[in-house]
Amino acid sequence: MKNNPDQAICEFGANVLSRYLSALHQELTGVSEGVDIEAIHRMRVASRRMRSALSLFEMCYAPKYRTLWRNEIRQVTRALGQARDTDVQIDFLQHFLATLPESRSRPGINRITLRLRQKRARLQENVINALTELEKSHALDSLEEQTKTRIVERTTGEPINFSLYNLANKAILEHLQAFLGFEKYITNPEAVAELHAMRIAAKQLRYTLEIFSPLYAEELKIPIQTVRTAQEKLGDIHDCDTWASLIPVFLEKERQRIIRFYGHAGFYKMLLPGIAAFQQDRLQARSLTYQAFLETWEKWKENEMWNKLIQTIQLPTRHSPGQEFYPAAASALLDKEMGE
């Protein structure tokens, strides 16, 4: 860690953190009310992006602040993540229920939905507790105070800052290598844990690309979209894998509940047609999504997508130190990425 971090790095980092902080603040009311599931999603993403940015620019802040911010925001991210995942599952089941042609298939889906809604109600308590602790810690207040003094709006025509580009190059390359490190697993459909880890690596790479995108004008637009597509496809695969592990556990718990209540498992059979239909649907979706991911990956390799990204992040080295190379509308570019 640097003892005397570069001023340009800290100014850039402060601008990034300020935007993420603003995005997080905007969702506090909606998340507390627990009505708009998209508020949970937006705040979760903002908190994750903030954690990524903090890891990149931590050298600009005293250890006491870094520890406070990291711990508090991590707790919020965790609570939001559990709630968001459950919201997505409930929403998906509602859409699946609408496609069922047979009424006898509905009891099973309705019962899973009921249990997930009960779980979601409990998780809302965790969300409120995390937000309460966040407020008590004054972590966001100190983050705002520490960043606002470092914020400097850059404009086009300023000399290139090589220390900032070197940081971007190093950070992007490290996350790209971590992401590509999972390539050896993608031809194994049974590599559930590894494909999930690859999704997480894709997300970290995407956030890092988004953070530094203002430095490269539009040059990172295609790589960001590519990594986002990888993240989404791997996420769809993971969702199917999650259902595959969740359903057997649900069935056994529900069978035990029914036996305890009625003294026998007779009503349990009513749940099975819908559950069986849902399991089959998710198995087919998993197979199709996995194959689509493999095909897309091969196209990326044919187009040398990752080699092109490596070349792009080395862009400043193709300019002499005396040249002016700071993109116009850098703030607008970052705001655009935040809104997607």
C-alpha positions as CSV (number, residue, x, y, z in Angstrom):
1,M,0.0,0.0,0.0
2,K,1.3,3.5,-0.9
3,N,2.1,5.9,2.0
4,N,1.6,8.9,-0.3
5,P,-1.1,8.0,-2.9
6,D,-1.2,9.9,-6.1
7,Q,-3.5,12.9,-5.9
8,A,-5.1,12.2,-9.3
9,I,-5.9,8.7,-8.2
10,C,-7.6,10.0,-5.0
11,E,-9.5,12.7,-6.9
12,F,-10.8,10.1,-9.4
13,G,-11.7,7.7,-6.6
14,A,-13.5,10.3,-4.7
15,N,-15.7,11.1,-7.7
16,V,-16.5,7.4,-8.1
17,L,-17.3,6.9,-4.5
18,S,-19.5,10.1,-4.4
19,R,-21.7,8.8,-7.2
20,Y,-22.1,5.4,-5.6
21,L,-22.9,7.0,-2.3
22,S,-25.5,9.2,-3.9
23,A,-27.1,6.1,-5.6
24,L,-27.2,4.3,-2.2
25,H,-28.8,7.2,-0.4
26,Q,-31.5,7.4,-3.0
27,E,-32.8,3.9,-2.2
28,L,-32.8,4.0,1.6
29,T,-36.5,4.9,1.9
30,G,-37.7,2.4,-0.7
31,V,-35.6,-0.4,0.9
32,S,-36.9,0.4,4.4
33,E,-40.5,0.2,3.2
34,G,-39.8,-3.1,1.5
35,V,-42.5,-2.6,-1.2
36,D,-40.5,-1.9,-4.3
37,I,-38.3,-4.9,-5.0
38,E,-36.3,-2.9,-7.5
39,A,-35.2,-0.5,-4.7
40,I,-33.6,-3.5,-3.0
41,H,-31.9,-4.4,-6.3
42,R,-30.5,-0.9,-7.0
43,M,-29.2,-0.4,-3.5
44,R,-27.6,-3.8,-3.5
45,V,-25.8,-3.1,-6.7
46,A,-24.7,0.4,-5.4
47,S,-23.3,-1.2,-2.3
48,R,-21.4,-3.8,-4.3
49,R,-20.0,-1.2,-6.6
50,M,-19.0,0.9,-3.6
51,R,-17.1,-2.0,-2.1
52,S,-15.3,-2.6,-5.3
53,A,-14.3,1.1,-5.5
54,L,-13.2,1.1,-1.8
55,S,-10.8,-1.8,-2.5
56,L,-9.3,0.1,-5.4
57,F,-8.9,3.5,-3.7
58,E,-8.4,2.5,-0.1
59,M,-4.9,3.9,0.0
60,C,-6.4,7.4,-0.1
61,Y,-8.1,7.0,3.3
62,A,-7.1,6.3,6.9
63,P,-7.4,2.7,8.0
64,K,-10.0,3.5,10.6
65,Y,-12.3,4.8,7.9
66,R,-11.7,1.9,5.6
67,T,-12.4,-0.6,8.2
68,L,-15.7,1.1,9.2
69,W,-16.9,1.5,5.7
70,R,-16.0,-2.0,4.6
71,N,-17.6,-3.7,7.6
72,E,-20.8,-1.7,7.6
73,I,-21.4,-1.8,3.8
74,R,-20.6,-5.5,3.7
75,Q,-23.4,-6.2,6.3
76,V,-25.9,-4.1,4.2
77,T,-24.9,-5.9,1.0
78,R,-25.4,-9.3,2.7
79,A,-28.8,-8.4,4.0
80,L,-29.9,-6.9,0.7
81,G,-28.6,-9.9,-1.2
82,Q,-30.6,-12.4,0.7
83,A,-33.8,-10.3,0.4
84,R,-33.2,-9.7,-3.3
85,D,-32.6,-13.3,-4.1
86,T,-35.9,-14.2,-2.4
87,D,-37.7,-11.5,-4.3
88,V,-36.5,-12.8,-7.6
89,Q,-37.5,-16.3,-6.7
90,I,-41.0,-15.2,-5.7
91,D,-41.4,-13.1,-8.9
92,F,-40.2,-16.0,-11.0
93,L,-42.7,-18.4,-9.5
94,Q,-45.6,-16.0,-10.1
95,H,-44.7,-15.8,-13.7
96,F,-44.3,-19.6,-13.9
97,L,-47.7,-20.1,-12.2
98,A,-49.4,-18.0,-14.9
99,T,-48.1,-20.5,-17.6
100,L,-49.5,-23.6,-15.9
101,P,-52.4,-25.1,-17.9
102,E,-53.5,-27.5,-15.2
103,S,-55.1,-26.5,-12.0
104,R,-53.7,-29.6,-10.2
105,S,-50.2,-28.2,-10.8
106,R,-51.0,-25.0,-8.9
107,P,-50.9,-26.2,-5.2
108,G,-47.2,-27.1,-5.3
109,I,-46.2,-23.7,-6.8
110,N,-48.5,-21.8,-4.4
111,R,-46.9,-23.7,-1.5
112,I,-43.4,-22.8,-2.4
113,T,-44.4,-19.2,-3.0
114,L,-46.0,-19.1,0.5
115,R,-42.9,-20.4,2.2
116,L,-40.7,-17.9,0.3
117,R,-43.0,-15.0,1.2
118,Q,-42.7,-16.1,4.8
119,K,-38.9,-16.2,4.5
120,R,-38.9,-12.8,2.8
121,A,-40.8,-11.2,5.7
122,R,-38.2,-12.5,8.1
123,L,-35.4,-11.2,5.8
124,Q,-36.9,-7.7,5.8
125,E,-36.2,-7.6,9.5
126,N,-32.5,-8.3,8.7
127,V,-32.6,-5.5,6.1
128,I,-34.0,-3.0,8.6
129,N,-31.5,-4.1,11.3
130,A,-28.6,-3.6,8.8
131,L,-29.8,-0.2,7.8
132,T,-30.2,0.8,11.4
133,E,-26.7,-0.3,12.2
134,L,-25.4,1.6,9.2
135,E,-27.1,4.8,10.4
136,K,-25.8,4.4,13.9
137,S,-22.3,3.8,12.7
138,H,-22.3,7.1,10.7
139,A,-20.3,5.3,8.0
140,L,-22.1,7.0,5.2
141,D,-21.6,10.4,6.9
142,S,-17.9,9.9,7.3
143,L,-17.6,8.6,3.7
144,E,-19.3,11.6,2.4
145,E,-17.2,13.9,4.5
146,Q,-14.0,12.3,3.5
147,T,-14.8,12.2,-0.3
148,K,-16.2,15.6,-0.8
149,T,-12.9,17.4,0.0
150,R,-11.2,15.3,-2.7
151,I,-13.7,15.8,-5.5
152,V,-12.4,17.6,-8.5
153,E,-14.3,17.7,-11.8
154,R,-12.0,16.9,-14.6
155,T,-12.5,18.2,-18.1
156,T,-11.2,17.4,-21.5
157,G,-7.8,18.7,-22.5
158,E,-6.0,17.8,-19.3
159,P,-2.7,16.0,-19.5
160,I,-2.8,12.2,-19.2
161,N,-2.1,10.9,-15.7
162,F,-0.1,7.7,-16.0
163,S,-0.4,6.7,-12.4
164,L,-4.2,6.6,-12.7
165,Y,-4.0,4.6,-15.9
166,N,-1.5,2.2,-14.4
167,L,-3.9,1.5,-11.6
168,A,-6.7,0.9,-14.0
169,N,-4.6,-1.4,-16.2
170,K,-3.4,-3.4,-13.2
171,A,-6.9,-3.7,-11.6
172,I,-8.7,-4.6,-14.8
173,L,-6.0,-7.2,-15.8
174,E,-6.1,-8.8,-12.3
175,H,-9.9,-9.2,-12.5
176,L,-9.7,-10.4,-16.1
177,Q,-7.1,-13.1,-15.2
178,A,-9.3,-14.2,-12.3
179,F,-12.3,-14.4,-14.6
180,L,-10.5,-16.3,-17.3
181,G,-9.0,-18.7,-14.7
182,F,-12.4,-20.4,-14.7
183,E,-12.4,-21.1,-18.4
184,K,-11.1,-24.6,-17.9
185,Y,-14.4,-25.5,-16.1
186,I,-16.9,-24.2,-18.6
187,T,-17.1,-27.4,-20.7
188,N,-18.0,-29.3,-17.6
189,P,-21.8,-28.9,-16.9
190,E,-21.4,-30.5,-13.5
191,A,-19.0,-27.8,-12.3
192,V,-21.7,-26.0,-10.4
193,A,-19.5,-24.3,-7.8
194,E,-16.9,-23.2,-10.4
195,L,-19.4,-21.7,-12.7
196,H,-20.9,-19.8,-9.8
197,A,-17.5,-18.5,-8.9
198,M,-16.9,-17.5,-12.5
199,R,-20.1,-15.4,-12.3
200,I,-18.8,-13.6,-9.2
201,A,-15.5,-13.0,-11.0
202,A,-17.4,-11.6,-14.0
203,K,-19.3,-9.3,-11.7
204,Q,-16.0,-8.0,-10.1
205,L,-14.5,-7.5,-13.6
206,R,-17.5,-5.6,-14.8
207,Y,-17.6,-3.3,-11.8
208,T,-13.9,-2.5,-12.3
209,L,-14.4,-1.8,-16.0
210,E,-17.3,0.5,-15.2
211,I,-15.2,2.4,-12.6
212,F,-12.5,3.1,-15.0
213,S,-14.6,3.5,-18.1
214,P,-14.4,7.3,-18.1
215,L,-10.7,7.1,-18.7
216,Y,-11.2,5.3,-22.0
217,A,-14.1,7.3,-23.5
218,E,-16.2,4.7,-25.4
219,E,-13.4,2.1,-25.7
220,L,-14.7,-0.1,-22.9
221,K,-18.4,-0.1,-24.0
222,I,-18.2,-3.4,-25.8
223,P,-16.1,-5.2,-23.2
224,I,-18.5,-4.1,-20.4
225,Q,-21.5,-5.4,-22.3
226,T,-19.7,-8.6,-23.1
227,V,-18.8,-9.2,-19.4
228,R,-22.3,-8.2,-18.4
229,T,-23.7,-10.9,-20.8
230,A,-21.3,-13.5,-19.3
231,Q,-22.5,-12.5,-15.8
232,E,-26.1,-12.8,-16.8
233,K,-25.8,-16.1,-18.6
234,L,-23.8,-17.6,-15.7
235,G,-26.4,-16.1,-13.3
236,D,-29.2,-17.8,-15.2
237,I,-27.3,-21.1,-14.9
238,H,-26.8,-20.5,-11.2
239,D,-30.5,-19.7,-10.7
240,C,-31.4,-23.1,-12.2
241,D,-28.8,-24.8,-10.0
242,T,-30.2,-23.1,-6.9
243,W,-33.7,-24.3,-7.7
244,A,-32.3,-27.8,-8.2
245,S,-30.8,-27.8,-4.6
246,L,-33.7,-25.9,-3.0
247,I,-36.7,-28.1,-4.2
248,P,-35.6,-31.4,-2.6
249,V,-35.1,-29.6,0.7
250,F,-38.4,-27.8,0.4
251,L,-40.3,-31.1,-0.3
252,E,-38.8,-32.9,2.6
253,K,-39.6,-30.1,5.0
254,E,-43.1,-29.7,3.7
255,R,-43.7,-33.4,4.0
256,Q,-42.6,-33.3,7.7
257,R,-44.9,-30.3,8.3
258,I,-47.9,-32.1,6.8
259,I,-47.3,-35.2,8.8
260,R,-47.0,-33.2,12.0
261,F,-50.2,-31.3,11.3
262,Y,-52.4,-34.1,9.9
263,G,-50.7,-37.2,11.2
264,H,-50.2,-38.5,7.7
265,A,-48.6,-37.4,4.4
266,G,-51.8,-37.6,2.3
267,F,-52.0,-33.9,1.4
268,Y,-48.3,-34.0,0.4
269,K,-49.2,-35.7,-2.9
270,M,-51.2,-32.6,-4.0
271,L,-48.0,-30.6,-4.1
272,L,-46.1,-33.0,-6.4
273,P,-47.5,-32.4,-9.9
274,G,-46.7,-28.7,-9.8
275,I,-43.3,-29.3,-8.3
276,A,-42.5,-31.9,-10.9
277,A,-43.5,-29.6,-13.7
278,F,-41.3,-26.8,-12.2
279,Q,-38.3,-29.1,-11.8
280,Q,-38.6,-30.3,-15.4
281,D,-38.8,-26.7,-16.6
282,R,-35.7,-25.7,-14.7
283,L,-33.7,-28.7,-15.9
284,Q,-34.5,-27.8,-19.5
285,A,-33.8,-24.2,-19.0
286,R,-30.4,-25.1,-17.4
287,S,-29.4,-27.2,-20.4
288,L,-30.4,-24.6,-22.9
289,T,-28.8,-21.7,-21.1
290,Y,-25.6,-23.7,-20.6
291,Q,-25.3,-24.5,-24.2
292,A,-26.0,-20.9,-25.2
293,F,-23.3,-19.8,-22.9
294,L,-20.8,-22.2,-24.5
295,E,-21.7,-21.0,-28.0
296,T,-21.4,-17.4,-27.0
297,W,-18.0,-18.0,-25.3
298,E,-16.6,-19.6,-28.5
299,K,-17.7,-16.5,-30.5
300,W,-15.9,-14.3,-28.0
301,K,-12.8,-16.3,-28.4
302,E,-13.0,-16.3,-32.2
303,N,-13.3,-12.5,-32.0
304,E,-10.3,-12.3,-29.6
305,M,-12.5,-10.3,-27.2
306,W,-10.2,-10.7,-24.2
307,N,-7.0,-9.9,-26.1
308,K,-8.6,-6.8,-27.5
309,L,-9.6,-5.7,-24.0
310,I,-6.0,-6.1,-22.8
311,Q,-4.9,-3.9,-25.7
312,T,-7.5,-1.3,-24.9
313,I,-6.5,-0.9,-21.3
314,Q,-3.0,-0.2,-22.5
315,L,-4.2,2.7,-24.6
316,P,-2.4,5.5,-22.8
317,T,0.9,3.9,-23.5
318,R,0.4,4.7,-27.1
319,H,0.3,8.4,-26.3
320,S,3.3,10.5,-25.3
321,P,3.3,12.1,-21.8
322,G,2.9,15.5,-23.3
323,Q,-0.4,14.8,-25.1
324,E,-3.7,15.7,-23.7
325,F,-5.8,12.7,-23.1
326,Y,-8.7,13.1,-20.6
327,P,-12.1,12.3,-22.1
328,A,-14.9,14.8,-22.1
329,A,-18.1,14.0,-20.3
330,A,-16.4,11.5,-18.0
331,S,-19.0,12.0,-15.3
332,A,-21.8,11.3,-17.9
333,L,-20.1,8.1,-18.9
334,L,-19.9,6.9,-15.3
335,D,-23.5,8.0,-14.6
336,K,-24.6,6.0,-17.7
337,E,-23.0,2.8,-16.4
338,M,-24.6,3.4,-13.0
339,G,-28.0,3.6,-14.5
340,E,-27.8,0.2,-16.3
